[in-house]
């Protein structure tokens, strides 16, 4: 069958999608990027926040119309929205042939076979299990970088978050499985490996009795072919000395850390169920910058949480000004059914949430612009991502930039470069979030 595969949401979801696509292709099916040519449509959904849920629902409804019109024979829904609303999908969308939960990626071939036979199919494994991802994996990122999902689920249970109910408790993937997958990816040409999980910093604690991310990193650094190893989603209170030491010591590990702090008002942090304070976060950042002077820090913030006052918002603005994060994203709080925060009093209206988000992003825009200007004259190693059409210039990323969320480095050169090439680049200019440079002598 020709299959049109839609992957929505985060990079962890993308990893699931690549494993499903790998199984489909190895079984003889063809992936197409033309939806009107597809025999089957598979949607791997997200519903972490309202906007993601709306995107998933709209996509399902659009593809259901294609099924009704007879332009495709099968429609399969997987992922977080399927896990959360399996009953509603079954009751309201007869066009859907199969529904798979978050831990059921290995059942994608059974689902497709059932749909071909005009049978309904659903599969939901226990959220205490790990999905079976031992089969072949496709690469949809271009092949020069890939995500390595090192754990499933979360134990933190922040009051705004539905992840534990969709993905279950925290379960680390055994180290030998991760190392085998990383070696396979490196042999296929992957040069940048990006470690992801709902929280990477507590990797191994559940199966090895202690935090073991630093041990995994040391072993990954020994794999031939990998050039960069990047770490995302480290909760600040869980960052520990051995992890900082290995980041400082190993050349392959990017001096980059994604550290979601969510807020800076201690009162709001407590209401969120976060396990830290502004003072503790500030101290951890100070320690990271002292021990790894060139480290780039990314964070995410939530604005408009129930009960957030103007004073709380001012405290968050002050914190952003003080810390001057290199990269920063802001989400408006989304009340999710089934979470403790959804039932809190003093819900904030959407206009106020958006205004406060805009305040923070304008401040960060200024900070980012100043940081970029300070980079002029320096040299950075840049990995090429593609060419700028019609110009002697290429798009690339430095160690400071994770794909799809951070900025780019535009490298001006008449030389012929290929995606995945690394070039030493002298920075000659900057924009709000991007840098401009030339290949260094």
N, C-alpha and C positions, 0 to 999 in steps of 0.2 A: 504494500500500500504506500501511496505518497502521503506523508504526514506533515502538517503545518504545526509546529510546536511553538507555543508562546510561554515565555518564562517571565513572570512578574515578581517584583519585590527585590529582596536583598541578594547579596552575593552568596549567602548560605543556600538560598533557594536555587540560585544558578548552579551551584555544585550538585544539588539534587537533580536538576534538569539535565545536566551533562551526563550523569549516570543513567538516567532513563533513556536519553537519546542514544547512548552507547549500546544499551541493550537492544533498542529498536533496530539500529543499523546493523548490528552483528547478526540479527535474526533475518536480515534481508530486506527490511523496509527502507524506504528512501525519505529523507528529510527535504522538504521544499520550502522556499521562502515566498512562494506564490499561493496565497490562501485559496484563490479561486481554482487552483489546480489540485487541491488536496482531497484525498479520499477520507482522511480522518484529521481532526483537529484536537490537539491536547493542550490544555491550559494549566500551567502550574501557578497557583494563585497565592496571593498575599492578603492579609487583613490585619496587619499590626496596628495601623491607625486608620482613621476614617477615610482619608484620601486613598490609601492603598486598597481598602475594602471597596470603595466606590469604583476604583479603576478595575478591580477584579470582576465586580458585578457587571459593569458596563461591557467588559470584554466578553463575558459569558453570554450576555443577552445578544450582543452583536453576532457572535458565532452561532448561537442557537437559531438566529434568523437564517443563516446559511444552511443549517441542517434542515429547517422546515422547508426551505426553497429547493432542497434536494441537491445542492451543490457539493455536499459532503455526506458520507455514509455513517460517520461515527463522531461523537463528541465526548471527550473524556476530561473530567475535572480532577485535579490533584492539588496537594499542598494545603496551606493553612486555612483558606476559606472552606475548602472541602472538609477539613477536619472539624471546623467550628460549626458549619451549617449543613452538615450532611443530610439531616432530615428535611430542612427547608428546600434544599436543591432537589431532592427526590420528589417532594410534594408539589413544587411550583414549576419545575422545568422538565417536562417529559422528554424534551429533545436530548437530554443528557443520558448517555448510554452507560457510563461507568463513573464511579466516584472512588478515589483512593485517598487515604489519610496520609499524614506526614511521614509515618514510618513504613509506608507500603510501596516505596518506589520500585522494589523488585517485582511487583505484581503488574507492571505496566504491560507486559506482553500478554498475560492472561486477560487483562482488561480489554486490550485491542482485539484479541481473538473472540472474546465474548461479544463484543460490539459487532464484529463481522458476521457473527451468527445470529444477530438480532436478539441477543440476550442481555438483560441488565446485569451489571456486575458492581459489587462494592467490596472493598477490603480495608480494614482498619486494624492494624496491629497494636498491641499494647504500647502505651507511651513509656513504659519502663524498659523497652527493648531498643536496640540500635537497628536502624535500617540495614539491610544487606546490600552493601555497595561493592561487593567483591567482583562484580562483572566488569566488562569493558566500559570505558568512559570516553565520551566525545569531548572535544575542546572547542568552545564557541567564542573564545576571547582573542583569537588570532594565532594562538599557539605559543606566543613568546612569554605570556604570563598565565598563571592559573591559581585558583583558590584551593586551599587544602582545609577542609572542615575537620577540626580536631576534636569536636565534642558536640553533643546534642543537648537541648534543653537548658534549664536554669533552676537553681534553688533559691535565688534571691527573693522572688515574689514582691517586687516593687508594687506599690498600690495601684499604679496606672497601667500595668503590663499584663497582657494575656498569654505571653509566651509559655509559661509553665503548663497552662491548660491546653495548649496546642502542640507543644513539643515535649512535655514531660519534665521530669527532674534531670539534673545535670548528669550526663554519662560521657566519660572520656572514651574516645576511640583508642584501643590498644596501640602502643607505640610501634610495634612491628608492622601493623597494618598501614599506619601512616607512612612509615619509612619505605615500605614496598611501593605505595602509591606515589610517593615523592620521587623515588628512583625511576619509576615508569614515566612520570611526567618529564623528568630531566632527559631521559633517553629520547623522548619525542620532541625535544627542542625547547622546553620551557626553561626560561632563564630567571624569571622572577616568581617566587612562590609566596603566596599571601595567606597567612594563617588566619582562619576565621572560626568563630563559635559565638554563641550568645555572650560568652565570657571566656576569653582565652587564658586569663591570668591564673585560674585555679585548675588548669589542666592537670590531670593525673591524680589529684587528691583523692578521688573516689575509688580508684583502682590500685594506686601505689602507696596510699597512705600519707602522701605529702605532695605539695605543689611540685610539678615536674616539668613545667614548660621550659625551664633552662636546660634540662637534660635533653629534651626533644630537640631544642634548637641546636645544641652542640652536635648531635647526631646528624641533623639535616645539613649542617655546615660542611660535613665530610662528603656529601654527595657531589660527585663530579658533574659539572655542567650548570649547576645552579650558580647564579651570579649575585642575586639579591634575595633576601628573605625578609618579608615585611610582616609586622604583627598588628592586627586590628583588635579592638574591643577589649582592652584591659581596664577593669574597674580600678579606680585609684587606690582604694583601701587594700586591694589584693596584690599590688605591685610589690615585689620583695627583693631583697638585696642580691640574691644569686641571679635573679633575672636581669637586674641592672648590670651586674658584673659581666654576664655573658654577652649582653648587648654592646657593652663598651669594648669587650675583648675581641669578638669575632668580626672579621672584616666583611663577611657576607651579610650580616644583619644590618638592615637599614636603620640609621639613627632617626627613627620615626616611630611614634606611638600614638595610637588612637585611644583616647582615655575619656569615655563619656562621663561627665560630671553632673549634667542635668540642671543643676541650680547652684546658687551660692548663699542663699538665705538658709540658715540652720533650721528655722521653723518650717520652711517648705521642704527641705531635705528630709526632715523627720516625718512630715505628712506623706511624703512620697515613699517612705519605707527604705530610704537610702541609709547606708551604714557608715556614714562619714560626715564630717563637718567642713565648713569653709577653711578653718585653720589647718585641719589635717590635709585637705587637698592642696592647699598652698604650700605646706611643708613638703609634700611628696613631689610637687613640681619643682620646688627649689632644689631638692636632693637630686632629681633627674638632671637638671640643668648644670648642677655643680659637677656631677660625675660624668656626664656626656654633654660637653659644652655646645656641640652643634646639633643637638637633638631637636627635631621638629615635632611639635605637639598639636594634635588635632582633638577637638572635643565636640560634643553635641549638647544642646541645651533645650529645655522645655519651658515655654512661656505660657502664662495663663492658666497655671494649675489652680484648682479650686482653693479659694482663700488667699491667693496671691494679691498683696496690696501694692500700692505705689511705692511704699518703702522697700518691699521685697524686690520689686523690679529695679529700683535704684541701686540696691545692694548688688544685684546681678550685673548691672551696667558697670558699677564700680569695680567689680571683680574682673570683668572682661578687660577693662582699661588697665587694671593692675597687672594681670597675668600676661596679656598680649599674646594670646594663642596664635600660632602660625596658621592654623586652619580651624574653622568653626562653622557649625551648622545649627540652625534653630528650627524647632518644630513647635507649632501651636498644640497645646494640650488637647487630646481627643478623648472624651469619656467613652470607655469601652465597657459594654455590658459584661457583667460577671467580675469586674474588678472593684476593689474597695473604694477607689477614688471616685468612681462613677456615682456613688451614693452620698458623697460628701456635700455638705451645704456650701453656699457661696461659690457656685459655679460662675465662671467668668464669661461674659458675652464675647462673641466671635470678633466683633470690631475691636475690642480692647486687646484681645489676644494678638490679632494681626498687627495692631499699632505697636505693641511691645516687641513683637518679633522684628518689625521693620526698624525700630530703634536699635536693637542689637545688631542687626545686619549692616546698618549704616555705620555704626561704630566699628564693626569688624572690617568693613570695606576700607575705612581710613587706615586701620592698623595694618591690613594686608598691603595696601598701597605703600605705606612707609617701609614695611619689611622688604618689599620688592625693590624699592629705590636703594635700600642698604645693600642689596645683593649685586648691584651694578659694579663691574670690575672684578668680581670673583669668578672662579671657575667651578663648574659642576659637571659630573659625569651624567650624561643624558642617554636614556634608552629611546630609540626611535619607534614611534607608533604609526606613522604614515606620512604622506607627502601633502603639502599645501597645493591645491590644484592651481596650475598656471603660474606658479612662482618657484624660484630657486630656494625653497624653504621646506622644512620638515617639522612635523609635530612630534614632541617627545615628552618624557617625564623624567624628573630627577628623583633622587631618594626622598625628596620632600613631598612627593605627589603620589597618592594612591589613585588607581584608575577609577574614573567615573565620578569621583567626589571632590577631587582637588584640581589644581590648575595644570597648565602645560608650560613647556619651554619650546618656543619657536626658534628652530636652528636654521639660520640663513647660510646656505652653501650651494655652490654649483655642482658639488660632488654627488655621485649616485650612492644613496644609502638605502638599506633594506630594513624593513620592520624587524625589530629585535637587535639591531646594531647598537653598540655603545660608542658614544663619541664624547670626548672632552670638549666642553663648550664654555667660552668666555661670555659672561652676561654683559650685554651692551645697553639694555633698556628694560623697562617693566611696564605692566599695565596693572589694573586693580588686583587681579588674581594670577596673572600669567607673567612669564619672563620671556625676553627676546635675547638671542645670542648668536655668536658665530663660532665655528669650529676653532679651537685654540691651536696655536702653533705647537 
